[in-house]
């Protein structure tokens, strides 16, 4: 009977530790994140009128560049990538079924379709991320893990 009491106490303690440890991993019960392949720093593959950088972590995205200060005299602003998003600020976000969603305040913006491509061999691998803005394609190349 004494062994049973010790065993029961051990089970209770392990269960309490497990429940406590798991609680810190879940946020609000509906945790979404960016696909593992999207995480890292991405830069425009072609420099031009609109070029920029995306830094994607587990559940944040930071957008930089893309001519946010440009007064569009020659360019078509509807083709400017990520024009409706704040720059240089980590924003909550996630990916789902080939689309990127970005949370800004209480609103989820986006549903921006993307195509992820991996080319090359193990020793020289290229990762590309492609978006479409109007009829303009934006291709970014992976540079490193964030």
Residue frames as qw, qx, qy, qz and C-alpha x, y, z in Angstrom:
[[0.000, 0.886, 0.464, 0.000, 0.00, 0.00, 0.00],
 [0.329, -0.760, 0.107, 0.550, 2.91, 2.32, 0.77],
 [0.386, -0.094, 0.600, 0.694, 4.37, 1.76, -2.73],
 [0.180, 0.650, 0.663, 0.324, 1.00, 2.61, -4.28],
 [0.159, -0.923, -0.241, 0.255, 0.85, 5.94, -2.38],
 [0.368, -0.554, 0.365, 0.652, 4.36, 6.88, -3.51],
 [0.334, 0.205, 0.717, 0.576, 3.49, 5.91, -7.09],
 [0.071, 0.810, 0.572, 0.105, 0.26, 7.98, -6.99],
 [0.235, -0.866, -0.022, 0.441, 2.11, 11.03, -5.64],
 [0.392, -0.298, 0.543, 0.680, 4.76, 10.71, -8.37],
 [0.258, 0.477, 0.718, 0.437, 2.08, 10.52, -11.06],
 [0.053, -0.913, -0.391, 0.106, 0.35, 13.60, -9.67],
 [0.321, -0.735, 0.195, 0.565, 3.61, 15.58, -9.54],
 [0.365, -0.056, 0.658, 0.656, 4.65, 14.59, -13.07],
 [0.173, 0.670, 0.670, 0.269, 1.17, 15.46, -14.37],
 [0.144, -0.922, -0.210, 0.293, 1.27, 18.86, -12.67],
 [0.351, -0.540, 0.399, 0.653, 4.71, 19.60, -14.12],
 [0.338, 0.216, 0.738, 0.543, 3.61, 18.50, -17.60],
 [0.083, 0.819, 0.559, 0.098, 0.45, 20.61, -17.55],
 [0.238, -0.871, -0.010, 0.430, 2.39, 23.63, -16.25],
 [0.394, -0.340, 0.539, 0.663, 5.12, 23.24, -18.90],
 [0.287, 0.402, 0.734, 0.466, 2.65, 22.90, -21.78],
 [0.014, 0.866, 0.447, -0.223, 0.67, 25.95, -20.71],
 [0.194, -0.723, 0.207, 0.630, 3.54, 28.28, -21.67],
 [0.306, -0.078, 0.722, 0.615, 3.68, 26.89, -25.21],
 [0.123, 0.593, 0.732, 0.311, 0.09, 27.63, -26.17],
 [0.005, -0.189, -0.135, 0.973, -1.18, 31.16, -26.73],
 [0.491, 0.208, 0.078, -0.842, -4.90, 31.80, -26.81],
 [0.677, 0.132, 0.698, -0.192, -5.56, 28.21, -27.92],
 [0.708, 0.653, 0.270, 0.000, -5.39, 29.11, -31.64],
 [0.368, -0.674, 0.406, 0.496, -1.69, 29.38, -32.37],
 [0.764, 0.613, 0.172, 0.103, -0.74, 30.01, -36.01],
 [0.431, -0.644, 0.371, 0.511, 2.74, 30.48, -37.43],
 [0.462, 0.694, -0.398, -0.383, 4.67, 30.85, -40.65],
 [0.980, 0.183, -0.066, 0.032, 5.62, 27.70, -42.52],
 [0.720, -0.510, 0.254, 0.396, 9.13, 26.59, -41.58],
 [0.654, 0.271, 0.376, 0.599, 10.40, 27.10, -45.17],
 [0.141, 0.869, 0.233, 0.413, 9.38, 30.77, -45.10],
 [0.529, -0.827, -0.016, 0.188, 11.34, 31.65, -41.98],
 [0.679, -0.092, 0.181, 0.706, 14.46, 33.72, -42.54],
 [0.019, 0.699, -0.051, -0.713, 15.50, 36.89, -44.34],
 [0.587, 0.490, 0.572, 0.296, 14.36, 37.44, -47.92],
 [0.084, -0.579, 0.154, 0.796, 15.66, 40.17, -50.25],
 [0.633, 0.669, 0.066, -0.384, 14.41, 41.33, -53.65],
 [0.806, 0.051, 0.460, 0.370, 15.94, 39.25, -56.40],
 [0.432, 0.515, 0.299, 0.677, 15.92, 42.24, -58.75],
 [0.192, -0.494, -0.263, 0.806, 16.71, 45.75, -57.63],
 [0.132, 0.489, 0.552, 0.662, 14.46, 48.33, -59.19],
 [0.225, -0.536, -0.090, -0.808, 11.87, 50.94, -58.44],
 [0.730, -0.492, 0.133, -0.455, 10.40, 48.79, -55.67],
 [0.674, 0.180, -0.683, 0.219, 12.78, 46.57, -53.75],
 [0.499, -0.631, 0.270, -0.530, 12.80, 45.49, -50.17],
 [0.249, 0.239, -0.899, 0.272, 13.39, 42.90, -47.50],
 [0.769, -0.416, -0.180, -0.450, 11.15, 40.55, -45.54],
 [0.102, 0.331, -0.850, 0.396, 12.27, 39.06, -42.25],
 [0.772, -0.267, -0.308, -0.488, 10.00, 36.19, -41.25],
 [0.097, -0.328, 0.834, -0.432, 10.19, 34.57, -37.82],
 [0.044, 0.201, 0.969, -0.135, 7.91, 31.97, -36.25],
 [0.064, 0.712, 0.699, -0.024, 4.89, 34.28, -36.00],
 [0.006, -0.845, -0.064, 0.531, 6.13, 37.76, -37.03],
 [0.635, 0.459, 0.333, 0.525, 7.04, 39.43, -40.30],
 [0.192, -0.743, 0.009, 0.641, 9.04, 42.65, -40.69],
 [0.591, 0.656, 0.354, 0.309, 8.77, 44.50, -43.99],
 [0.304, -0.681, 0.131, 0.654, 11.43, 47.00, -45.03],
 [0.190, -0.176, 0.573, 0.778, 11.88, 49.05, -48.19],
 [0.235, 0.523, 0.786, 0.231, 9.43, 48.89, -51.08],
 [0.147, 0.340, 0.259, 0.892, 9.50, 52.61, -51.74],
 [0.219, -0.681, -0.664, 0.218, 7.31, 53.62, -48.82],
 [0.151, -0.667, -0.092, 0.724, 8.61, 57.21, -49.20],
 [0.240, 0.037, 0.620, 0.746, 8.34, 57.19, -53.01],
 [0.434, 0.537, 0.235, -0.684, 5.83, 59.57, -54.55],
 [0.600, 0.203, 0.727, 0.265, 4.67, 57.58, -57.52],
 [0.265, 0.678, -0.155, -0.668, 5.27, 59.75, -60.58],
 [0.390, 0.434, -0.689, -0.431, 6.42, 57.03, -62.96],
 [0.076, 0.038, -0.992, 0.091, 5.42, 53.87, -61.15],
 [0.583, -0.366, -0.457, -0.563, 2.00, 52.32, -60.68],
 [0.258, -0.430, 0.613, -0.610, 1.35, 52.31, -56.93],
 [0.894, -0.083, 0.087, -0.431, -1.04, 49.35, -57.20],
 [0.875, 0.291, -0.366, 0.126, 2.02, 47.27, -58.14],
 [0.047, 0.643, -0.585, 0.491, 4.06, 48.35, -55.10],
 [0.645, -0.135, -0.745, 0.100, 4.60, 45.29, -52.89],
 [0.476, -0.432, -0.620, 0.450, 3.24, 45.42, -49.34],
 [0.093, 0.439, 0.075, 0.891, 2.11, 49.05, -49.80],
 [0.517, -0.619, -0.240, -0.540, -0.64, 48.81, -47.17],
 [0.830, -0.397, -0.330, 0.213, 1.56, 47.52, -44.36],
 [0.281, -0.931, 0.232, 0.014, 3.70, 49.43, -41.83],
 [0.735, 0.489, -0.381, 0.274, 7.44, 49.13, -42.44],
 [0.336, 0.442, -0.614, 0.561, 10.31, 48.22, -40.07],
 [0.516, -0.323, 0.451, -0.652, 7.91, 46.99, -37.37],
 [0.054, 0.027, -0.998, -0.033, 7.46, 43.30, -36.51],
 [0.629, -0.039, -0.046, -0.775, 3.86, 42.42, -37.28],
 [0.580, -0.046, 0.782, -0.224, 2.10, 39.25, -36.20],
 [0.608, 0.412, -0.379, -0.563, 1.41, 36.90, -39.05],
 [0.645, -0.105, 0.755, -0.050, 1.09, 33.36, -40.29],
 [0.309, 0.294, -0.669, -0.609, 0.92, 31.32, -43.47],
 [0.584, 0.164, 0.715, -0.347, -1.86, 28.98, -44.45],
 [0.675, 0.460, 0.575, 0.047, -2.54, 27.06, -47.67],
 [0.559, 0.307, 0.353, 0.684, -0.12, 29.05, -49.85],
 [0.003, -0.841, -0.199, -0.503, -1.09, 32.48, -48.50],
 [0.391, -0.007, -0.463, 0.796, 0.48, 34.90, -46.05],
 [0.297, -0.820, -0.423, -0.247, -1.74, 36.68, -43.53],
 [0.353, 0.193, -0.351, 0.846, -0.53, 39.73, -41.59],
 [0.331, -0.750, -0.562, 0.109, -2.23, 41.02, -38.45],
 [0.227, 0.275, -0.107, 0.928, -2.25, 44.76, -37.89],
 [0.391, -0.200, 0.283, -0.853, -4.16, 45.88, -34.83],
 [0.612, 0.086, 0.659, -0.429, -7.36, 43.88, -34.64],
 [0.730, 0.553, -0.049, -0.398, -7.46, 43.29, -38.40],
 [0.690, -0.142, 0.624, 0.339, -5.98, 40.42, -40.39],
 [0.387, 0.748, -0.217, -0.494, -4.72, 41.83, -43.67],
 [0.017, -0.485, 0.808, 0.335, -3.66, 39.92, -46.68],
 [0.828, 0.258, 0.486, -0.107, -4.29, 36.46, -47.76],
 [0.267, 0.777, -0.441, -0.361, -1.42, 37.26, -50.12],
 [0.983, 0.160, 0.091, 0.006, -0.75, 34.24, -52.35],
 [0.098, -0.771, 0.603, 0.179, 2.86, 33.12, -52.65],
 [0.949, 0.252, -0.189, 0.002, 4.86, 30.45, -54.43],
 [0.474, -0.705, 0.523, 0.074, 7.84, 28.91, -52.64],
 [0.873, 0.445, -0.201, 0.020, 10.51, 27.29, -54.82],
 [0.575, -0.634, 0.483, 0.185, 13.70, 25.47, -53.89],
 [0.766, 0.615, -0.185, -0.009, 16.32, 24.99, -56.62],
 [0.181, 0.728, -0.636, 0.182, 19.80, 23.52, -56.79],
 [0.764, -0.004, -0.630, 0.142, 21.60, 20.81, -54.89],
 [0.684, -0.625, -0.314, 0.208, 22.42, 20.31, -51.24],
 [0.600, -0.214, -0.030, 0.770, 25.72, 22.21, -51.54],
 [0.040, -0.079, 0.150, 0.985, 24.25, 25.17, -53.46],
 [0.032, 0.581, 0.813, -0.010, 20.57, 25.60, -52.73],
 [0.056, -0.128, -0.102, -0.985, 18.48, 28.57, -53.85],
 [0.019, 0.550, 0.791, -0.266, 15.20, 29.41, -52.20],
 [0.023, -0.170, -0.280, -0.945, 12.81, 31.79, -53.93],
 [0.109, 0.537, 0.701, -0.456, 9.56, 33.35, -52.77],
 [0.065, 0.191, 0.497, 0.844, 7.25, 34.83, -55.41],
 [0.171, 0.575, 0.570, -0.562, 4.30, 37.19, -54.96],
 [0.221, 0.460, 0.540, 0.670, 2.09, 38.99, -57.50],
 [0.021, -0.590, -0.345, 0.730, 1.06, 42.62, -57.03],
 [0.494, 0.650, -0.080, -0.572, -1.19, 43.69, -59.88],
 [0.911, 0.408, -0.054, 0.001, 0.45, 42.21, -62.94],
 [0.211, 0.755, -0.565, 0.257, 3.91, 42.71, -61.42],
 [0.915, -0.193, -0.335, 0.116, 5.75, 39.73, -59.96],
 [0.194, -0.820, 0.462, -0.278, 7.97, 40.22, -56.91],
 [0.923, 0.038, -0.357, 0.142, 10.60, 37.52, -56.44],
 [0.334, -0.819, 0.410, -0.224, 12.64, 37.39, -53.27],
 [0.736, 0.271, -0.593, 0.182, 15.68, 35.23, -52.54],
 [0.782, -0.613, -0.109, 0.027, 16.38, 33.66, -49.14],
 [0.312, 0.753, -0.453, 0.361, 19.61, 34.94, -47.59],
 [0.232, 0.240, -0.807, 0.487, 19.70, 33.42, -44.10],
 [0.455, -0.547, -0.701, 0.051, 17.75, 32.13, -41.15],
 [0.163, -0.792, 0.017, -0.588, 16.54, 34.89, -38.89]]
